[in-house]
């Protein structure tokens, strides 16, 4: 059986530890060199002699990973980052007139795969230090759509435009006004038209360093689309966007695909992924070790296969448990104990005014919060958390509160020190399901966005309080992590009989964990009006009606799915006033 070994030498600082690991290896002890400490002090593992015993992995679980590859991948990888580093075994397939979605967890090679398609990264076919020629790539993919794609790239018939994942890095690399930066890439001479469609006309004269994350995302999308290309690749195009903006951007991206243009999208919001893509690949493998790509399937099938955790054609199980959504039971009013209530709350911040007429949160409830960016969701949460004071109105504040802010701050504290309480009290309820143990010896400022998010959620839930306030807990998380975090929050509230208020832009995330919904209305940056809490159906209907979209439940997985605009189901649900089928 073929194996792949990955070693993170940054986590193996101690020379004695390296020699100890080398001495534990049974292959080494039998006289054959498998684990070697090189002259530069780094450990290397010979994959051809490794027997997969796992002894070295147990000795350094954070630094060494050894994985048995499925038979289907008994071949050379397309690309390897270095000896004992991540390997990618196949590529997704671009198709003209279609939006192709790529679904998979973080660290599985999605960005690597699309970087190769976009020509940013040249594959090496496991020959380290070399770059493959187009002839080699074409020969490797002989008889597939990918072969035809690279032939056209080689001939210059296909040009690629790529919107990168980390848009927050753009202000570090670029200087100047948004308009000037977009003019430089405007090969289509459509700057004003595209700026209007993406609703960024009002920020064109702003400095690139002074715009929000959501504005930066739409500027990056505009920059990609203004280039003359026939393959447009978007890596996580809805990060930082609210739901209204996500729907608008999705429609915009969908309209790019035609007979002459192909579109490829990586997206972690499953409802948006469903809405934006026609066909999809699932990327599977082992995080930070190897990744491969499933065959193309209709998006609905791909999502259901992804939730099931089993690829039938490849005979590969990539998740232990099937993800199953539940049919919502009708909300029945019963005698409930009020935890927090408010009446006629008012708050003025500069030109922005927030109003909350009356509402309450009961013990044991999980309340989801929906609304556009800049409409006062975070302000209201901060008032409940005691972070800022209200200007007017009544608020029952006799509750202990734990607050996870929207923006996470990192310092050089160790994760295990920060999470001392939840580690001691809630290992099985929080730490283990969130897979935080491998992060214990890392400093907060060494964590990725997704890792920091999980630590912040654990820290918030680990406090013994009456009300948990979580602002955007799904940000930076992949699909799988979002499902896990939503389940952890839901289960923890049920176990402890506590209450939570959760602000998020992922409809699926909120649908999965909420008992009730609060909806924020008004005009962004001017006025916010707090409505609710409502029962799920009433709240969702109110919110979705404003977006002009309808949701149904998938018959197989019971996951909420967006109906195609103008479809029979979309028209029928709108006629009945049922924008949401809970």
Secondary structure, DSSP 8 states (H G I E B T S, - for coil): --EEEEE-GGG---HHHHHHHHHH-HHHHTT---EEE-TTS-EEE-TTT-----HHHHHTTTTEEEEE--GGG-S--SEESSTTS-EE-------BT-EEEEE--TTSSHHHHHHHHTTSS---TT-TT----HHHHHHHTTTSHHHHHHHHHHHT---EEEE-S-GGGHHHH--SBHHHHHHHH-SSS-HHHHHHHTT-GGGTTSBGGGS-HHHHHHHHHHHHHHS--SEEEEESTTTT--HHHHHHHHHHHHTT-BTTBEEEEE-S-HHHHHHH-SEEEEEEEETTTEEEE---EEHHHHHHHHHHTEETTTTEE--SS----------------EEEEEEEEEEEETTEEEEEEEEEEETT-EEEEE--TTSSHHHHHHHHHTSS--SEEEE---S-EEEE-SS----S-BHHHHTHHHHHH-IIIIITTTT-GGGTTSBGGGS-HHHHHHHHHHHHHTS--SEEEEESTTTT--HHHHHHHHHHHHHHHHHHT-EEEEE-S-HHHHHHH-SEEEEEEEETTTEEEEEEEEEHHHHHHHHHHHHT--EEE-TTT--EEE--TTSHHHHHHHHHT-SB--
